[in-house]
């Protein structure tokens, strides 16, 4: 059944953008452009800009274009034309109003999902070009309110949700205590120096999704692994500063993260089911700091679960009965190629796995990633309306459960499932593994 | 500094405790900690449902009520055993089995002065935050604190504090500055957009910190006064122990370098510079640096070693006379020790911070190899591969090494002549 198109307000008012624009001076604009275009970008950006022949092949890659009766302004090339090209072609005459407009395009109309890179005959990385625009907008102080507030949280607390240091530890102890109802000697070992694994998560887990910490504790304890979590800042691997263009805060947070692991002398970091955080720790933040690769080996939860099942450290008691489909998150699939491992895990855990199409590296984006969902309520309807194609894709599977091993995808999917009336529940792999795994018998 | 002269440097081997017996006495035994002198070993133990205690050398603390929660068990440098523990949701610092008087709603971030005489914690009560040193909380408390620090002598404590309350998503109020640093609870006069990692000078009379002036401009502030220069980014400052000048990594147009009292110190530029350190003895200034992307080394007075490591360099330390530097270098996931640009031949799965002998002729380190722990001295492994070891300690004359280890569940304290390595 074809899902309806949803109309949305084009002229969205966001306090961060409006006030940022009002505060913006010409001097600040010129400084920002000079810093980024003359100092931080070089041959890469020039090659992309000069190489694009506006062939339009990227259009069919974009879920926003496909979801809006093929609105040409929402093609990847169209978005570049409405943002970066405006800045490049009008340098010297850029007004605060223009910065606001390009900020809307770069921050709320592109998820940096890189699907279009696969469609471009030259492999032009439009996500990089959009990130350059976001960087300029950050330096101009014109960014959407809610994601800017999140970047501030990262700057102050080194986590995404203004979680205070005692709240973090208290939450872990609370989850550990609850988990002892199931496994009496279950532990979430804090600051255990020399552990094999450090587990890191994103801010929403202690804030809203503490059951994931509980479930993870059960998984680690059942598998008999020597693990720890840091009690200090550095436990959060997420990164909205990366998406506002605040590279310095991105780097600072990644330094906290990796230095927590270095201090604890762990051999490996395992991170929870988050896509954008993976991009930050594995690619963006570490490299901004000068590390070629993660300085401490790190794996995404998909790889970790794969290893647990493959090695037999976690055994399945009885496979999950409900029909499931799997969403391939951009950052771990297009970004890292974990799609086959994800399928192995889902097939090991679930009886009835239904592929959605297209899939793997060709999958449609959730339209929440890239910081778009973090731009908050003002942009929610637009976000949902510009991802009808994803709602259609998952509805067509007929599955009862949608597995999304990514937090932002998870939230974005819940929104489109609700607003399009798809009638499906969203789960993490963690939820299902916890449900179907063999657990230690209580004596 | 810990006085090691009175430690037992004669007894070659002592079996202090059999941890296997602990495991049969308690529901579970958490990870053990050895005292600095090696004479004691302790762990948090579970005695019943939601009941915890601390066991030290096979003997449980005699406490009035079991703890409902206990964590952060550590020995202070002067050998006292501390744990943060709660009963009835009231948290106390417990030292050698005796709870301190002051009750808090939460305690964390246990830290010590160099000699261990001062014990500091971060505290929260009724949603108000401050530090407490030797059980004395600051007079003033705040809605938020972070980046706690303690002066070497323990007389001064500092942290980042929030001085202006912020409502949800008040981003422009935030950008006017709502954070400062407080020393012993008293905030600087100036607010900043952000304040981070701070350091006291040698006598604890001055405090320097990283600050962000707006969303883009970074600098260093000393006692609340920002440097005049603006940088693209900065990392944590330190004080020169001899001159009281402030030294910090700063990001300038052509890369990272060090600045001293707001003047660029090094002519050289790097892809990264951090963890700078100064030798009081030699006046040398060194830092961990990346000569280019993914090439990590140590730079001494601005000049990098020839050797570079692909993964990272950590835990750099000066020799006691300040003429040498040792650090941990990592390549392709394998760790080793590097001394003045020369790496040990052995490659390990993990290495702990290198320790110099008093005369600087030997370097020892705790290592992890093939799932076992041991000690290495000048690149040679101890002949015992253990379940656990603690970081090696040289005797005051440098002729012996204290090795603290767990083998087959038994904790041993051994004094081994350096010549045996």
Interface residues (C-beta under 8 A of the other chain):
Chain A: X15 X16 X19 X23 X39 X138 X139 X141 X145 X146 X148 X149 X152 X155 X156 X157 X164 X165 X166 X169 X170 X173 X177 X184 X185 X187 X189 X190 X191 X192 X194 X231 X232 X233 X246 X248 X251 X252 X255 X262 X265 X267 X287 X289 X290 X291 X292 X293 X295 X296 X297
Chain B: X27 X28 X30 X31 X46 X49 X50 X69 X71 X72 X105 X106 X108 X109 X122 X124 X129 X144 X146 X162 X168 X169 X170 X171 X172 X174 X175 X179 X193 X194 X196 X212 X215 X216 X218 X232 X233 X253 X271 X272 X274 X290 X293 X294 X296 X310 X311 X312 X314 X330 X333 X349 X350 X352 X368 X373 X388
